[in-house]
Amino acid sequence: MTKVVFFRSNGVFWGFEEQGHTGYAESGNDILCSALSSMTMLIINAIEVSYASDVNYEIDEETTNVRVTSRSALPDWESDERKRYAISGLIMAYYYQLNDLVEDYYDYLDVEVIEKDYDGNK
């Protein structure tokens, strides 16, 4: 099962962490894992390239742990309100998309939100 924990501070989504392999199918044939990987890379690329903002990410293919954070979603780090809104909205959209997937893949995917302040310096 893959567990995805989203980080939110004062209502603002600013990151997430994914842990574990979904187990839906064998590695290389797992459409659920492929979907998660594709959506995660879309978020990373959109923040970094489309919004020209900082995004920190760590991908450990051995453990299948992924951590993505963007301080640019938070007012203490980014002065452009539209950019903050766009980045946080993108991460929040991923949260809602995964919740839709949980309806059909509840044995393979778990999604949660925690309140957490940004603690990175990058």
C-alpha positions in Angstrom: 0.0 0.0 0.0 1.1 3.5 -0.7 0.4 6.1 1.9 0.4 9.8 0.9 0.6 12.4 3.6 0.0 16.0 2.6 1.4 18.9 4.5 -0.8 21.9 5.2 -0.1 25.1 7.2 -2.9 27.5 7.9 -5.0 26.0 5.1 -2.2 26.2 2.6 -1.0 22.9 1.0 2.8 23.1 0.6 4.0 19.5 0.1 3.5 15.8 0.5 5.3 12.5 1.2 4.6 9.2 -0.5 5.7 5.9 1.1 5.5 2.3 -0.1 4.6 0.5 -3.3 0.9 0.2 -4.0 1.0 -3.5 -4.6 -1.7 -3.3 -7.2 0.4 -5.3 -9.7 4.0 -6.4 -10.2 6.6 -3.7 -10.6 6.6 -2.4 -14.1 2.9 -3.4 -14.6 1.3 -1.4 -11.8 -0.9 1.2 -13.4 -1.7 2.8 -10.0 1.9 3.3 -9.2 2.5 4.7 -12.7 -0.3 7.1 -12.2 1.1 8.3 -8.9 4.6 8.7 -10.4 3.2 10.7 -13.4 1.2 13.0 -11.2 4.1 13.6 -8.8 6.4 14.5 -11.7 3.8 16.8 -13.2 3.7 18.7 -9.9 7.4 18.9 -9.6 7.8 20.1 -13.2 4.9 22.6 -13.0 6.3 24.2 -9.9 9.9 24.3 -11.1 9.4 25.2 -14.8 5.9 26.7 -15.3 5.9 28.7 -12.1 9.7 29.2 -11.9 9.7 28.5 -8.2 11.7 26.4 -5.8 10.5 22.8 -5.3 12.5 20.4 -3.1 12.1 16.7 -3.8 13.7 13.5 -2.8 12.9 10.2 -4.7 14.3 7.0 -3.3 13.5 4.3 -5.9 14.6 1.5 -3.6 12.2 2.3 -0.8 9.7 4.0 -3.1 9.6 7.0 -0.7 9.0 10.4 -2.3 9.0 13.8 -0.6 8.0 17.0 -2.4 7.9 20.4 -0.7 7.6 23.9 -2.0 8.1 26.9 0.3 6.8 29.0 -2.6 3.3 28.1 -1.6 3.7 29.9 1.7 3.4 33.7 2.4 6.6 33.8 4.5 8.6 32.6 1.5 6.8 34.0 -1.6 5.5 37.5 -2.0 3.5 36.9 -5.2 0.0 35.9 -4.0 -1.0 34.5 -7.4 2.0 32.3 -7.5 1.4 31.0 -4.0 -2.2 30.3 -4.8 -1.3 28.4 -8.0 1.4 26.3 -6.3 -0.8 25.4 -3.3 -3.7 24.8 -5.6 -1.7 22.4 -7.7 -0.8 20.4 -4.6 -4.3 20.5 -3.3 -5.6 19.3 -6.7 -3.3 16.3 -6.3 -4.8 15.6 -2.9 -8.4 15.6 -4.3 -7.4 13.5 -7.3 -5.9 10.9 -4.9 -9.0 10.9 -2.8 -11.0 10.1 -5.9 -8.6 7.2 -6.6 -9.0 5.9 -3.0 -12.7 5.2 -3.8 -11.7 2.5 -6.2 -8.2 1.5 -4.9 -8.8 1.7 -1.1 -6.8 -1.5 -0.6 -3.7 0.0 -2.3 -3.8 3.7 -1.4 -4.2 5.8 1.7 -4.3 9.6 1.8 -4.1 11.9 4.8 -3.5 15.6 5.6 -1.5 16.9 8.5 -1.0 20.4 9.8 2.7 21.0 9.7 4.8 24.2 9.5 7.5 24.3 6.8 10.8 23.4 8.4 13.2 23.5 5.4 15.8 26.1 4.7 16.1 25.6 1.0 
